[in-house]
Amino acid sequence: MRHNKDDLAKKYIKDIKSADVWSVFKIIADFVKGFDELGELGPTVTIFGSARTHKRNQYYKKAQKLSSMLGEVGFNIITGGGPGIMEAANRGANEHEEVESIGLNIDLPFEQTTNPYTTKELSFDYFFSRKVMLVKYSIAYVIFPGGYGTLDELFEALTLIQTRKVTGVKVFVIGVDFYEPLLDFVENKLYKNDMISLEDVHMIRLTDDIKLVVDEIEESLLEQISILKEVGLGDTKYCKSLLDFSIKKHIKKTEKTVDEN
């Protein structure tokens, strides 16, 4: 009996190790796929938000409008590829043939069905590899109302910026009524208890003005070009692509708009 139990335990351990090895290959495949498919994108904006938002919801309509405005300028749009806000953003980008409307999907037991408005779709086995691709190739992140997944993506983005793992990227949070209590918590609890700095608080741009978002993303593009030149990266392929884009799209620095929110 003892011998049988030992054999069973050895087999179980072997099965676990085999599964772990196979997982490593799937993880590598996720990253290789993302790098290959997204590495040559031009200027891109990632839009996050709830998969449960209905088409009649004001934030669905606003996400579609914002994405269309960005697409008109020439920015590609990346989303999680699902329904709700993600569908709205892909739908807005899909109105413009010259830009990519990208969905980075993942298999879930509920919610995550692929929306029909993507021009490029990738499917990932793991959340963490998908999250890397959602943020790696974008010059701005726009956060619409959402649940746990959206909040996870918001604070992941803020942490990456706070720790300088990504630079020059702006975070826009859409939905003053929805997110103001969260931002009050950030300021009155995290900041006032010395958990974060005032600079960390100011990383978040809370607004309902989507025209302001477009204007500030354009300005952020010019700032990134300037920073790349200052640090000696002006001759890199990435910097040249941003510069060519700004010239082609006639993006110029504008006077700052005062946001009442």
C-alpha positions in Angstrom: 0.0 0.0 0.0 2.8 2.4 0.9 4.6 1.5 -2.3 1.5 2.4 -4.3 1.2 5.7 -2.6 4.8 6.6 -3.3 4.4 5.7 -6.9 1.2 7.9 -7.1 3.0 10.8 -5.4 6.0 10.5 -7.9 3.6 10.5 -10.8 1.7 13.5 -9.5 5.0 15.5 -9.0 6.1 14.5 -12.5 2.8 15.6 -14.0 3.1 19.0 -12.2 6.7 19.5 -13.5 5.6 18.6 -17.0 2.8 21.1 -16.8 5.2 23.7 -15.5 7.6 23.1 -18.4 4.7 23.4 -20.9 3.6 26.6 -19.2 7.0 28.1 -19.8 6.7 27.5 -23.6 3.2 29.0 -23.6 4.5 32.1 -21.7 7.3 32.5 -24.2 4.8 32.1 -27.1 2.6 34.8 -25.6 5.5 37.3 -25.5 7.0 36.4 -28.9 3.5 36.7 -30.5 3.0 40.2 -29.0 6.5 41.5 -29.9 6.2 40.2 -33.5 2.7 41.6 -34.1 2.9 44.9 -32.2 6.5 45.9 -32.4 6.2 47.9 -35.6 3.1 49.9 -34.6 3.2 53.6 -34.9 1.9 55.9 -32.2 -0.8 54.0 -30.2 -3.2 54.7 -27.3 -4.6 52.0 -25.0 -8.1 52.3 -23.7 -9.3 50.3 -20.7 -12.8 49.9 -19.3 -15.6 47.5 -18.3 -16.7 44.6 -20.4 -20.2 45.0 -19.0 -20.9 48.5 -20.3 -24.0 48.5 -22.4 -24.2 50.3 -25.8 -26.7 52.8 -24.5 -24.4 53.8 -21.6 -22.9 57.3 -21.8 -19.4 55.9 -21.3 -19.7 53.5 -24.2 -20.7 56.4 -26.4 -17.9 58.5 -25.1 -15.3 55.8 -25.5 -16.4 55.3 -29.1 -16.2 59.1 -29.8 -12.8 59.5 -28.2 -11.4 56.5 -30.1 -12.8 57.9 -33.4 -11.2 61.3 -32.6 -7.8 59.7 -31.9 -8.2 57.6 -35.0 -8.9 60.6 -37.1 -5.6 62.1 -36.0 -3.9 58.8 -36.8 -3.4 57.0 -33.5 -3.8 53.3 -33.4 -6.1 52.0 -30.6 -5.4 49.0 -28.4 -8.0 47.4 -26.1 -8.5 44.1 -24.4 -10.6 43.0 -27.4 -13.8 42.2 -25.4 -17.3 43.8 -25.3 -18.4 46.9 -23.4 -15.9 49.8 -23.4 -13.4 47.7 -25.3 -15.9 47.2 -28.1 -16.7 50.9 -28.1 -13.1 51.9 -28.4 -12.4 49.4 -31.2 -15.6 50.5 -32.9 -14.5 54.1 -33.0 -11.0 53.3 -34.3 -12.6 51.0 -36.9 -14.2 54.0 -38.6 -10.7 55.0 -39.9 -9.1 52.7 -42.4 -5.6 54.0 -42.0 -5.3 53.0 -38.3 -5.2 49.7 -36.5 -8.0 48.7 -34.2 -6.3 46.1 -32.0 -7.8 43.7 -29.6 -5.7 41.7 -27.2 -8.0 38.9 -26.0 -7.8 36.3 -23.3 -9.9 33.2 -22.6 -12.3 33.7 -19.7 -15.2 31.6 -18.4 -17.5 34.6 -18.8 -17.6 38.2 -20.3 -14.7 38.0 -22.7 -16.2 37.4 -26.1 -14.3 39.0 -29.0 -15.9 42.2 -30.4 -16.3 42.5 -34.2 -14.5 45.8 -34.6 -10.9 44.8 -34.5 -8.5 44.9 -37.5 -5.8 43.0 -35.6 -6.6 40.5 -32.9 -4.2 38.5 -30.6 -5.2 35.9 -28.1 -3.2 35.3 -24.9 -3.0 32.4 -22.5 -1.9 34.5 -19.5 -3.1 37.8 -18.0 0.4 39.0 -17.2 1.8 38.7 -20.7 -1.4 40.3 -22.1 -1.0 43.2 -19.6 2.6 43.8 -20.8 1.4 44.1 -24.4 -1.5 46.4 -23.4 1.0 49.0 -22.0 4.3 48.4 -23.8 3.6 50.0 -27.2 1.3 52.9 -26.1 2.1 56.6 -25.5 -1.0 57.1 -23.3 -3.5 55.1 -21.3 -7.2 56.1 -21.0 -9.2 54.5 -18.2 -13.0 54.4 -18.5 -15.3 53.2 -15.7 -14.8 49.5 -14.9 -14.5 46.8 -12.3 -11.6 44.9 -10.7 -9.9 44.3 -14.0 -10.0 48.0 -15.0 -8.8 49.1 -11.5 -6.0 46.5 -11.7 -4.9 48.0 -15.1 -5.1 51.5 -13.8 -2.9 50.9 -10.8 -0.5 48.7 -12.8 0.0 51.6 -15.2 0.5 54.1 -12.4 3.0 51.8 -10.7 5.0 51.4 -13.9 5.1 55.2 -14.3 5.9 55.8 -10.6 8.8 53.3 -10.7 10.1 54.7 -14.1 9.6 51.4 -15.9 7.8 53.5 -18.5 8.4 57.2 -19.1 6.6 59.9 -21.0 3.2 58.2 -20.8 0.1 60.0 -19.5 -2.8 58.4 -17.7 -6.3 59.8 -18.3 -9.2 58.8 -16.2 -12.6 59.4 -17.7 -15.7 59.7 -15.5 -15.5 62.4 -12.9 -18.6 61.3 -11.0 -17.5 57.6 -11.2 -13.9 58.0 -10.2 -13.9 61.1 -7.9 -14.4 59.0 -4.7 -11.4 56.8 -5.7 -9.3 59.9 -6.4 -10.3 61.3 -3.0 -9.1 58.1 -1.4 -5.8 58.3 -3.2 -5.3 61.9 -2.1 -6.8 61.8 1.4 -5.6 58.4 2.5 -2.5 57.4 0.4 -0.9 60.8 0.0 -1.8 62.2 3.4 -0.5 59.1 5.1 2.8 59.4 3.1 2.2 56.2 1.1 2.7 58.1 -2.2 4.1 61.5 -3.2 2.3 64.6 -4.5 3.9 63.8 -7.9 2.2 60.4 -7.8 -1.2 62.0 -7.2 -0.6 64.3 -10.2 0.0 61.4 -12.5 -3.7 60.9 -12.8 -5.6 63.2 -15.1 -9.3 63.0 -14.2 -11.7 64.6 -16.7 -14.8 64.2 -18.8 -13.4 66.4 -21.6 -12.4 64.0 -24.4 -11.2 66.9 -26.6 -8.7 67.8 -23.9 -7.5 64.1 -23.8 -6.8 64.2 -27.6 -5.0 67.6 -27.3 -2.9 66.4 -24.4 -2.0 63.1 -26.1 -0.8 65.1 -29.1 1.3 67.3 -26.8 2.7 64.2 -25.0 3.8 62.9 -28.3 5.9 66.0 -28.9 7.3 65.9 -25.4 8.4 62.3 -25.9 10.2 63.3 -29.1 12.0 66.1 -27.2 13.0 63.8 -24.4 14.3 61.2 -26.7 16.5 63.8 -28.5 17.8 65.2 -25.2 19.0 61.7 -24.1 20.7 61.0 -27.4 18.0 58.8 -28.8 17.0 61.1 -31.6 18.4 58.8 -34.3 16.6 55.7 -33.1 13.9 54.1 -35.3 11.3 54.7 -32.6 12.0 58.4 -32.3 12.1 58.9 -36.1 8.7 57.2 -36.4 7.2 59.6 -33.8 8.8 62.6 -35.5 7.6 61.5 -39.0 4.1 60.9 -37.6 4.0 64.4 -36.0 5.1 66.0 -39.2 2.7 64.0 -41.4 -0.3 64.7 -39.1 0.7 68.4 -38.6 0.8 68.0 -34.8 2.0 71.2 -33.1 2.2 72.4 -29.6 -1.0 74.3 -28.6 -1.9 76.5 -25.7 -2.9 74.5 -22.6 -6.6 74.1 -22.0 -7.9 74.7 -18.5 -10.0 71.8 -17.3 -12.6 72.8 -14.8 -12.6 69.4 -13.3 
